[in-house]
Amino acid sequence: MSLSAVLACLIVLIFALLGVAKIMALGPMPELAAHAGFTTASYRLIGALELAGAIGAASARSCRCSESWPASAC
């Protein structure tokens, strides 16, 4: 596994874990939201965006290049 694959997997894992924790308001997340000046609802929206970023990074990483894909997409 290359270094870029390891880093991509690490980014996906971090974004997914933090996104789910924010969406479910686990542990200190409500206090962290209040400290940062966000409502719990807006913090959950941020978590949903983090989770969407994790899904996008994971799907982009799993994309396999073929002849139909332009070289710049890989």
C-alpha positions as protocol buffer text, in pm:
chain_id: "A"
residue {
  index: 1
  type: MET
  ca { x: 0 y: 0 z: 0 }
}
residue {
  index: 2
  type: SER
  ca { x: 139 y: 337 z: -95 }
}
residue {
  index: 3
  type: LEU
  ca { x: 177 y: 635 z: 136 }
}
residue {
  index: 4
  type: SER
  ca { x: -101 y: 823 z: -43 }
}
residue {
  index: 5
  type: ALA
  ca { x: -341 y: 531 z: 9 }
}
residue {
  index: 6
  type: VAL
  ca { x: -257 y: 517 z: 378 }
}
residue {
  index: 7
  type: LEU
  ca { x: -308 y: 892 z: 417 }
}
residue {
  index: 8
  type: ALA
  ca { x: -636 y: 881 z: 226 }
}
residue {
  index: 9
  type: CYS
  ca { x: -763 y: 600 z: 450 }
}
residue {
  index: 10
  type: LEU
  ca { x: -658 y: 795 z: 757 }
}
residue {
  index: 11
  type: ILE
  ca { x: -841 y: 1106 z: 639 }
}
residue {
  index: 12
  type: VAL
  ca { x: -1155 y: 902 z: 566 }
}
residue {
  index: 13
  type: LEU
  ca { x: -1141 y: 741 z: 910 }
}
residue {
  index: 14
  type: ILE
  ca { x: -1090 y: 1070 z: 1096 }
}
residue {
  index: 15
  type: PHE
  ca { x: -1364 y: 1254 z: 904 }
}
residue {
  index: 16
  type: ALA
  ca { x: -1607 y: 965 z: 947 }
}
residue {
  index: 17
  type: LEU
  ca { x: -1547 y: 925 z: 1321 }
}
residue {
  index: 18
  type: LEU
  ca { x: -1569 y: 1295 z: 1399 }
}
residue {
  index: 19
  type: GLY
  ca { x: -1868 y: 1341 z: 1171 }
}
residue {
  index: 20
  type: VAL
  ca { x: -2064 y: 1061 z: 1337 }
}
residue {
  index: 21
  type: ALA
  ca { x: -1969 y: 1187 z: 1683 }
}
residue {
  index: 22
  type: LYS
  ca { x: -2100 y: 1533 z: 1595 }
}
residue {
  index: 23
  type: ILE
  ca { x: -2421 y: 1403 z: 1436 }
}
residue {
  index: 24
  type: MET
  ca { x: -2499 y: 1184 z: 1738 }
}
residue {
  index: 25
  type: ALA
  ca { x: -2380 y: 1454 z: 1984 }
}
residue {
  index: 26
  type: LEU
  ca { x: -2158 y: 1200 z: 2160 }
}
residue {
  index: 27
  type: GLY
  ca { x: -1934 y: 1276 z: 2455 }
}
residue {
  index: 28
  type: PRO
  ca { x: -1813 y: 1635 z: 2477 }
}
residue {
  index: 29
  type: MET
  ca { x: -1951 y: 1740 z: 2137 }
}
residue {
  index: 30
  type: PRO
  ca { x: -2243 y: 1952 z: 2274 }
}
residue {
  index: 31
  type: GLU
  ca { x: -2003 y: 2137 z: 2505 }
}
residue {
  index: 32
  type: LEU
  ca { x: -1752 y: 2183 z: 2224 }
}
residue {
  index: 33
  type: ALA
  ca { x: -2029 y: 2320 z: 2001 }
}
residue {
  index: 34
  type: ALA
  ca { x: -2133 y: 2571 z: 2267 }
}
residue {
  index: 35
  type: HIS
  ca { x: -1772 y: 2669 z: 2330 }
}
residue {
  index: 36
  type: ALA
  ca { x: -1721 y: 2733 z: 1958 }
}
residue {
  index: 37
  type: GLY
  ca { x: -2042 y: 2939 z: 1942 }
}
residue {
  index: 38
  type: PHE
  ca { x: -2251 y: 2685 z: 1749 }
}
residue {
  index: 39
  type: THR
  ca { x: -2588 y: 2539 z: 1831 }
}
residue {
  index: 40
  type: THR
  ca { x: -2612 y: 2162 z: 1854 }
}
residue {
  index: 41
  type: ALA
  ca { x: -2818 y: 2160 z: 1533 }
}
residue {
  index: 42
  type: SER
  ca { x: -2554 y: 2352 z: 1338 }
}
residue {
  index: 43
  type: TYR
  ca { x: -2281 y: 2130 z: 1484 }
}
residue {
  index: 44
  type: ARG
  ca { x: -2476 y: 1828 z: 1359 }
}
residue {
  index: 45
  type: LEU
  ca { x: -2486 y: 1987 z: 1014 }
}
residue {
  index: 46
  type: ILE
  ca { x: -2108 y: 2027 z: 1028 }
}
residue {
  index: 47
  type: GLY
  ca { x: -2086 y: 1659 z: 1124 }
}
residue {
  index: 48
  type: ALA
  ca { x: -2303 y: 1563 z: 827 }
}
residue {
  index: 49
  type: LEU
  ca { x: -2072 y: 1759 z: 597 }
}
residue {
  index: 50
  type: GLU
  ca { x: -1769 y: 1584 z: 748 }
}
residue {
  index: 51
  type: LEU
  ca { x: -1935 y: 1249 z: 691 }
}
residue {
  index: 52
  type: ALA
  ca { x: -2014 y: 1347 z: 330 }
}
residue {
  index: 53
  type: GLY
  ca { x: -1648 y: 1442 z: 286 }
}
residue {
  index: 54
  type: ALA
  ca { x: -1542 y: 1103 z: 419 }
}
residue {
  index: 55
  type: ILE
  ca { x: -1777 y: 925 z: 180 }
}
residue {
  index: 56
  type: GLY
  ca { x: -1651 y: 1137 z: -111 }
}
residue {
  index: 57
  type: ALA
  ca { x: -1288 y: 1073 z: -25 }
}
residue {
  index: 58
  type: ALA
  ca { x: -1353 y: 701 z: 11 }
}
residue {
  index: 59
  type: SER
  ca { x: -1538 y: 678 z: -319 }
}
residue {
  index: 60
  type: ALA
  ca { x: -1272 y: 880 z: -500 }
}
residue {
  index: 61
  type: ARG
  ca { x: -1002 y: 655 z: -357 }
}
residue {
  index: 62
  type: SER
  ca { x: -1180 y: 339 z: -465 }
}
residue {
  index: 63
  type: CYS
  ca { x: -1228 y: 468 z: -821 }
}
residue {
  index: 64
  type: ARG
  ca { x: -1032 y: 258 z: -1064 }
}
residue {
  index: 65
  type: CYS
  ca { x: -910 y: 416 z: -1382 }
}
residue {
  index: 66
  type: SER
  ca { x: -1014 y: 262 z: -1708 }
}
residue {
  index: 67
  type: GLU
  ca { x: -994 y: 361 z: -2071 }
}
residue {
  index: 68
  type: SER
  ca { x: -1327 y: 544 z: -2046 }
}
residue {
  index: 69
  type: TRP
  ca { x: -1196 y: 775 z: -1770 }
}
residue {
  index: 70
  type: PRO
  ca { x: -988 y: 1078 z: -1866 }
}
residue {
  index: 71
  type: ALA
  ca { x: -635 y: 1064 z: -1726 }
}
residue {
  index: 72
  type: SER
  ca { x: -693 y: 1383 z: -1527 }
}
residue {
  index: 73
  type: ALA
  ca { x: -974 y: 1215 z: -1327 }
}
residue {
  index: 74
  type: CYS
  ca { x: -739 y: 959 z: -1176 }
}
